[in-house]
Amino acid sequence: MDYRYCGKSGVQLPALSLGLWHNFGGVDNFQTATHMILRAFDAGICHFDLANNYGPPPGSAETNFGRIIHQHLASHRDEMFISSKAGHDMWPGVYGTGSSRKNIIASCDQSLKRCRLEYFDIFYSHRYDGVTPVEETMEALIQLVRQGKALYVGISKYPPAEQQKAYDILCEAHVPCLLSQYRCSMFDRKAQRANFQLAADNGSGIICFSPLAQGLLTGKYNDGIPANSRAARASGFLQENQVTPERVEAARQLGKIAAQRGQTTAQMALAWVLADQRVTSVIIGTSSVKQLESNLQTLENLAFSPDEMAEIERIIADPVLSF
Protein backbone atom coordinates (compact mmCIF):
# COMPACT_ATOMS: atom_id res chain seq x y z
CA MET A 1 0.00 0.00 0.00
CA ASP A 2 1.14 3.52 -0.83
CA TYR A 3 0.68 6.07 1.98
CA ARG A 4 0.54 9.85 1.56
CA TYR A 5 0.62 12.75 4.00
CA CYS A 6 -2.51 14.84 4.53
CA GLY A 7 -1.45 18.27 3.37
CA LYS A 8 1.05 19.79 5.80
CA SER A 9 0.18 17.46 8.69
CA GLY A 10 2.03 14.43 9.98
CA VAL A 11 -0.92 12.12 9.31
CA GLN A 12 -0.65 9.59 6.50
CA LEU A 13 -3.52 7.87 4.73
CA PRO A 14 -3.52 4.97 2.27
CA ALA A 15 -3.78 5.93 -1.39
CA LEU A 16 -7.02 3.94 -1.44
CA SER A 17 -9.52 4.33 1.39
CA LEU A 18 -12.69 2.27 1.83
CA GLY A 19 -15.98 4.15 1.78
CA LEU A 20 -19.18 2.77 3.31
CA TRP A 21 -21.61 4.99 1.37
CA HIS A 22 -23.10 1.99 -0.42
CA ASN A 23 -23.23 -1.78 0.27
CA PHE A 24 -22.75 -1.68 4.04
CA GLY A 25 -26.27 -0.78 5.17
CA GLY A 26 -29.03 -2.72 6.84
CA VAL A 27 -30.37 -3.90 3.49
CA ASP A 28 -27.00 -5.37 2.46
CA ASN A 29 -25.33 -8.70 3.19
CA PHE A 30 -23.57 -8.40 6.55
CA GLN A 31 -21.16 -11.25 5.88
CA THR A 32 -20.04 -9.69 2.60
CA ALA A 33 -19.56 -6.34 4.34
CA THR A 34 -17.47 -8.05 7.03
CA HIS A 35 -15.26 -9.79 4.49
CA MET A 36 -14.67 -6.54 2.57
CA ILE A 37 -13.63 -4.60 5.68
CA LEU A 38 -11.32 -7.34 6.93
CA ARG A 39 -9.69 -7.84 3.53
CA ALA A 40 -9.25 -4.09 3.13
CA PHE A 41 -7.54 -3.83 6.49
CA ASP A 42 -5.27 -6.79 5.72
CA ALA A 43 -4.29 -5.08 2.45
CA GLY A 44 -3.20 -1.91 4.23
CA ILE A 45 -6.40 0.12 3.87
CA CYS A 46 -6.50 1.60 7.34
CA HIS A 47 -8.89 4.48 6.57
CA PHE A 48 -12.63 3.85 6.63
CA ASP A 49 -14.95 6.64 5.54
CA LEU A 50 -18.47 6.85 6.98
CA ALA A 51 -21.24 9.40 7.51
CA ASN A 52 -24.19 9.46 9.87
CA ASN A 53 -26.72 8.97 7.06
CA TYR A 54 -25.02 6.09 5.21
CA GLY A 55 -27.18 3.00 4.85
CA PRO A 56 -29.92 2.46 3.97
CA PRO A 57 -31.58 2.91 6.36
CA PRO A 58 -29.66 5.98 7.54
CA GLY A 59 -27.25 5.10 10.33
CA SER A 60 -27.11 1.39 9.55
CA ALA A 61 -23.68 1.54 7.88
CA GLU A 62 -22.22 2.93 11.11
CA THR A 63 -24.06 0.30 13.15
CA ASN A 64 -22.73 -2.51 10.97
CA PHE A 65 -19.24 -1.05 10.97
CA GLY A 66 -19.26 -0.81 14.76
CA ARG A 67 -20.38 -4.40 15.04
CA ILE A 68 -17.64 -5.61 12.67
CA ILE A 69 -14.90 -3.63 14.41
CA HIS A 70 -16.09 -4.78 17.84
CA GLN A 71 -16.11 -8.45 16.78
CA HIS A 72 -12.96 -8.58 14.67
CA LEU A 73 -10.71 -5.53 14.93
CA ALA A 74 -11.15 -4.04 18.40
CA SER A 75 -7.50 -4.64 19.31
CA HIS A 76 -6.42 -2.79 16.14
CA ARG A 77 -8.22 0.50 16.82
CA ASP A 78 -4.99 2.50 16.99
CA GLU A 79 -4.03 1.16 13.55
CA MET A 80 -7.15 2.61 11.95
CA PHE A 81 -8.23 6.08 10.85
CA ILE A 82 -12.03 6.31 11.05
CA SER A 83 -14.13 9.21 9.84
CA SER A 84 -17.74 10.25 9.98
CA LYS A 85 -19.72 13.29 8.88
CA ALA A 86 -22.92 15.21 9.53
CA GLY A 87 -24.97 17.69 7.54
CA HIS A 88 -27.37 15.83 5.28
CA ASP A 89 -30.86 14.60 6.19
CA MET A 90 -30.69 12.11 9.06
CA TRP A 91 -33.68 12.17 11.43
CA PRO A 92 -37.14 13.84 11.42
CA GLY A 93 -37.58 17.41 12.57
CA VAL A 94 -35.72 20.64 12.04
CA TYR A 95 -32.61 19.51 13.93
CA GLY A 96 -32.03 16.35 11.91
CA THR A 97 -30.34 18.06 8.98
CA GLY A 98 -28.10 21.01 8.16
CA SER A 99 -24.86 22.39 9.54
CA SER A 100 -25.94 23.96 12.82
CA ARG A 101 -24.04 23.39 16.05
CA LYS A 102 -27.13 21.53 17.33
CA ASN A 103 -27.02 19.03 14.44
CA ILE A 104 -23.24 18.60 14.32
CA ILE A 105 -22.85 17.85 18.06
CA ALA A 106 -25.89 15.57 18.29
CA SER A 107 -24.89 13.74 15.11
CA CYS A 108 -21.38 13.07 16.35
CA ASP A 109 -22.69 11.73 19.67
CA GLN A 110 -25.10 9.41 17.86
CA SER A 111 -22.46 8.25 15.38
CA LEU A 112 -19.98 7.40 18.14
CA LYS A 113 -22.60 5.20 19.80
CA ARG A 114 -23.48 3.41 16.57
CA CYS A 115 -19.80 2.83 15.73
CA ARG A 116 -19.01 1.78 19.33
CA LEU A 117 -16.13 4.24 19.41
CA GLU A 118 -14.80 6.68 21.99
CA TYR A 119 -13.66 9.13 19.33
CA PHE A 120 -13.42 9.65 15.56
CA ASP A 121 -10.06 10.27 13.98
CA ILE A 122 -11.71 12.93 11.85
CA PHE A 123 -15.22 14.38 11.83
CA TYR A 124 -16.47 16.38 8.85
CA SER A 125 -19.04 18.97 8.12
CA HIS A 126 -20.65 17.01 5.28
CA ARG A 127 -21.79 20.10 3.40
CA TYR A 128 -22.26 23.84 3.51
CA ASP A 129 -26.04 24.07 3.84
CA GLY A 130 -26.35 27.60 2.43
CA VAL A 131 -27.94 28.95 5.63
CA THR A 132 -25.84 28.26 8.70
CA PRO A 133 -22.94 30.71 9.13
CA VAL A 134 -19.63 28.99 8.50
CA GLU A 135 -18.49 30.35 11.88
CA GLU A 136 -21.18 28.36 13.71
CA THR A 137 -20.36 25.11 11.93
CA MET A 138 -16.60 25.46 12.44
CA GLU A 139 -17.09 26.32 16.11
CA ALA A 140 -19.03 23.06 16.48
CA LEU A 141 -16.17 21.10 14.90
CA ILE A 142 -13.67 22.85 17.14
CA GLN A 143 -15.82 21.94 20.14
CA LEU A 144 -15.69 18.26 19.14
CA VAL A 145 -11.89 18.36 19.16
CA ARG A 146 -11.79 20.19 22.50
CA GLN A 147 -14.12 17.55 23.97
CA GLY A 148 -12.00 14.67 22.68
CA LYS A 149 -14.72 13.34 20.39
CA ALA A 150 -12.58 13.90 17.28
CA LEU A 151 -8.84 14.19 16.78
CA TYR A 152 -9.12 16.19 13.54
CA VAL A 153 -11.78 17.96 11.52
CA GLY A 154 -12.58 18.29 7.84
CA ILE A 155 -15.00 19.80 5.35
CA SER A 156 -16.82 18.22 2.43
CA LYS A 157 -18.15 19.81 -0.76
CA TYR A 158 -17.71 23.41 0.44
CA PRO A 159 -17.81 26.11 -2.28
CA PRO A 160 -14.54 28.08 -2.62
CA ALA A 161 -15.59 31.16 -0.63
CA GLU A 162 -16.93 29.14 2.30
CA GLN A 163 -14.00 26.74 1.97
CA GLN A 164 -11.49 29.55 2.55
CA LYS A 165 -13.53 30.99 5.41
CA ALA A 166 -13.59 27.56 7.07
CA TYR A 167 -9.82 27.24 6.76
CA ASP A 168 -9.29 30.68 8.28
CA ILE A 169 -11.55 30.04 11.28
CA LEU A 170 -10.04 26.64 12.00
CA CYS A 171 -6.49 27.90 11.63
CA GLU A 172 -7.12 30.78 14.03
CA ALA A 173 -8.42 28.25 16.59
CA HIS A 174 -5.32 26.06 16.09
CA VAL A 175 -7.53 23.22 14.82
CA PRO A 176 -6.47 23.16 11.16
CA CYS A 177 -8.57 21.44 8.52
CA LEU A 178 -6.88 18.08 8.01
CA LEU A 179 -8.88 16.96 4.97
CA SER A 180 -11.11 18.47 2.33
CA GLN A 181 -13.38 15.95 0.65
CA TYR A 182 -14.61 16.49 -2.91
CA ARG A 183 -16.09 14.51 -5.77
CA CYS A 184 -13.58 13.98 -8.55
CA SER A 185 -13.36 11.77 -11.62
CA MET A 186 -12.48 11.98 -15.30
CA PHE A 187 -16.11 13.00 -15.86
CA ASP A 188 -16.28 15.47 -12.96
CA ARG A 189 -13.35 17.87 -12.63
CA LYS A 190 -15.13 20.88 -11.15
CA ALA A 191 -13.54 20.53 -7.71
CA GLN A 192 -10.15 19.80 -9.23
CA ARG A 193 -10.33 23.20 -10.90
CA ALA A 194 -12.10 25.21 -8.20
CA ASN A 195 -11.15 23.71 -4.82
CA PHE A 196 -7.97 21.62 -4.95
CA GLN A 197 -5.41 24.40 -5.08
CA LEU A 198 -7.21 26.33 -2.37
CA ALA A 199 -6.94 23.27 -0.13
CA ALA A 200 -3.29 22.76 -0.97
CA ASP A 201 -2.45 26.42 -0.35
CA ASN A 202 -4.02 26.14 3.11
CA GLY A 203 -2.21 22.94 4.03
CA SER A 204 -5.26 20.69 3.81
CA GLY A 205 -5.10 17.21 2.37
CA ILE A 206 -7.59 16.27 -0.35
CA ILE A 207 -9.61 13.07 -0.39
CA CYS A 208 -11.83 12.24 -3.36
CA PHE A 209 -15.09 10.33 -3.65
CA SER A 210 -16.97 8.97 -6.68
CA PRO A 211 -13.76 8.47 -8.70
CA LEU A 212 -15.59 6.09 -11.06
CA ALA A 213 -18.50 8.46 -11.75
CA GLN A 214 -21.00 6.09 -10.13
CA GLY A 215 -19.84 3.24 -12.37
CA LEU A 216 -19.70 5.03 -15.71
CA LEU A 217 -15.91 4.66 -15.69
CA THR A 218 -15.96 0.91 -15.13
CA GLY A 219 -17.11 -0.04 -18.62
CA LYS A 220 -20.21 -1.77 -17.29
CA TYR A 221 -22.48 0.51 -19.37
CA ASN A 222 -20.57 0.10 -22.64
CA ASP A 223 -23.16 -2.35 -23.98
CA GLY A 224 -26.29 -0.97 -22.38
CA ILE A 225 -27.66 -0.63 -18.85
CA PRO A 226 -27.42 -3.91 -16.88
CA ALA A 227 -30.57 -4.91 -15.03
CA ASN A 228 -28.90 -4.88 -11.60
CA SER A 229 -26.91 -1.67 -12.06
CA ARG A 230 -27.38 1.65 -10.27
CA ALA A 231 -28.71 3.33 -13.40
CA ALA A 232 -31.43 0.68 -13.68
CA ARG A 233 -32.91 1.67 -10.32
CA ALA A 234 -35.79 4.09 -10.11
CA SER A 235 -33.94 6.19 -7.56
CA GLY A 236 -30.26 6.61 -6.88
CA PHE A 237 -27.21 8.73 -7.60
CA LEU A 238 -26.90 7.63 -11.22
CA GLN A 239 -29.96 8.04 -13.38
CA GLU A 240 -30.62 6.38 -16.73
CA ASN A 241 -30.55 9.73 -18.53
CA GLN A 242 -26.99 10.29 -17.29
CA VAL A 243 -25.75 7.24 -19.18
CA THR A 244 -25.43 9.27 -22.38
CA PRO A 245 -24.00 8.05 -25.70
CA GLU A 246 -21.16 10.55 -25.33
CA ARG A 247 -20.13 9.23 -21.91
CA VAL A 248 -20.40 5.62 -23.02
CA GLU A 249 -18.24 6.29 -26.06
CA ALA A 250 -15.68 8.14 -23.94
CA ALA A 251 -15.57 5.19 -21.53
CA ARG A 252 -14.94 2.86 -24.48
CA GLN A 253 -12.04 5.00 -25.71
CA LEU A 254 -10.58 5.22 -22.21
CA GLY A 255 -10.88 1.46 -21.92
CA LYS A 256 -8.56 1.05 -24.91
CA ILE A 257 -5.88 3.15 -23.21
CA ALA A 258 -6.37 1.20 -19.99
CA ALA A 259 -5.93 -2.11 -21.83
CA GLN A 260 -2.63 -0.89 -23.25
CA ARG A 261 -1.55 -0.10 -19.69
CA GLY A 262 -2.55 -3.58 -18.51
CA GLN A 263 -5.43 -2.17 -16.48
CA THR A 264 -9.20 -2.13 -16.44
CA THR A 265 -10.97 1.15 -17.12
CA ALA A 266 -11.79 1.43 -13.40
CA GLN A 267 -8.18 0.88 -12.36
CA MET A 268 -6.95 3.54 -14.75
CA ALA A 269 -9.65 5.95 -13.58
CA LEU A 270 -8.51 5.52 -9.97
CA ALA A 271 -4.86 5.95 -10.97
CA TRP A 272 -5.77 9.13 -12.89
CA VAL A 273 -7.23 10.79 -9.77
CA LEU A 274 -4.18 9.73 -7.73
CA ALA A 275 -1.89 11.21 -10.39
CA ASP A 276 -2.77 14.65 -9.01
CA GLN A 277 -0.07 15.09 -6.37
CA ARG A 278 -2.38 17.26 -4.28
CA VAL A 279 -4.61 14.25 -3.65
CA THR A 280 -3.98 12.33 -0.43
CA SER A 281 -6.39 9.45 -0.96
CA VAL A 282 -9.23 8.19 -3.15
CA ILE A 283 -12.31 6.62 -1.58
CA ILE A 284 -13.37 3.40 -3.26
CA GLY A 285 -16.79 1.81 -2.89
CA THR A 286 -16.98 -1.93 -3.36
CA SER A 287 -19.76 -4.52 -3.41
CA SER A 288 -17.58 -7.63 -3.16
CA VAL A 289 -14.13 -8.80 -2.13
CA LYS A 290 -13.44 -9.54 -5.79
CA GLN A 291 -14.13 -5.91 -6.71
CA LEU A 292 -11.96 -4.76 -3.81
CA GLU A 293 -9.09 -6.94 -5.02
CA SER A 294 -9.41 -5.47 -8.50
CA ASN A 295 -9.28 -1.94 -7.12
CA LEU A 296 -6.17 -2.79 -5.11
CA GLN A 297 -4.41 -3.81 -8.33
CA THR A 298 -4.58 -0.15 -9.35
CA LEU A 299 -1.52 0.44 -7.18
CA GLU A 300 0.61 -1.73 -9.47
CA ASN A 301 0.64 1.02 -12.12
CA LEU A 302 0.11 4.61 -10.99
CA ALA A 303 2.45 6.26 -13.49
CA PHE A 304 1.26 7.84 -16.74
CA SER A 305 3.38 8.79 -19.70
CA PRO A 306 2.93 12.29 -21.18
CA ASP A 307 1.38 10.71 -24.28
CA GLU A 308 -1.14 8.77 -22.18
CA MET A 309 -2.13 11.89 -20.27
CA ALA A 310 -2.50 13.85 -23.49
CA GLU A 311 -4.72 11.19 -25.05
CA ILE A 312 -6.86 10.93 -21.93
CA GLU A 313 -7.23 14.71 -21.86
CA ARG A 314 -8.28 14.71 -25.51
CA ILE A 315 -11.08 12.25 -24.68
CA ILE A 316 -12.37 13.82 -21.48
CA ALA A 317 -12.06 17.50 -22.52
CA ASP A 318 -15.52 17.47 -24.13
CA PRO A 319 -17.82 19.57 -21.85
CA VAL A 320 -20.81 17.26 -22.52
CA LEU A 321 -19.13 14.57 -20.41
CA SER A 322 -19.14 16.67 -17.23
CA PHE A 323 -21.68 16.05 -14.50
Secondary structure as GFF3:
##gff-version 3
##sequence-region A 1 323
A	DSSP	beta_strand	3	5	.	.	.	ID=ss1
A	DSSP	beta_strand	12	14	.	.	.	ID=ss2
A	DSSP	beta_strand	16	19	.	.	.	ID=ss3
A	DSSP	alpha_helix	30	42	.	.	.	ID=ss4
A	DSSP	beta_strand	47	49	.	.	.	ID=ss5
A	DSSP	alpha_helix	60	68	.	.	.	ID=ss6
A	DSSP	pi_helix	69	73	.	.	.	ID=ss7
A	DSSP	three_ten_helix	74	79	.	.	.	ID=ss8
A	DSSP	beta_strand	81	86	.	.	.	ID=ss9
A	DSSP	alpha_helix	101	115	.	.	.	ID=ss10
A	DSSP	beta_strand	120	125	.	.	.	ID=ss11
A	DSSP	alpha_helix	134	146	.	.	.	ID=ss12
A	DSSP	beta_strand	150	156	.	.	.	ID=ss13
A	DSSP	alpha_helix	160	172	.	.	.	ID=ss14
A	DSSP	beta_strand	177	183	.	.	.	ID=ss15
A	DSSP	alpha_helix	190	194	.	.	.	ID=ss16
A	DSSP	alpha_helix	196	201	.	.	.	ID=ss17
A	DSSP	beta_strand	205	209	.	.	.	ID=ss18
A	DSSP	three_ten_helix	213	218	.	.	.	ID=ss19
A	DSSP	three_ten_helix	230	232	.	.	.	ID=ss20
A	DSSP	three_ten_helix	240	242	.	.	.	ID=ss21
A	DSSP	alpha_helix	245	260	.	.	.	ID=ss22
A	DSSP	alpha_helix	265	274	.	.	.	ID=ss23
A	DSSP	beta_strand	279	284	.	.	.	ID=ss24
A	DSSP	alpha_helix	289	296	.	.	.	ID=ss25
A	DSSP	three_ten_helix	297	300	.	.	.	ID=ss26
A	DSSP	alpha_helix	306	316	.	.	.	ID=ss27
A	DSSP	three_ten_helix	319	321	.	.	.	ID=ss28
###
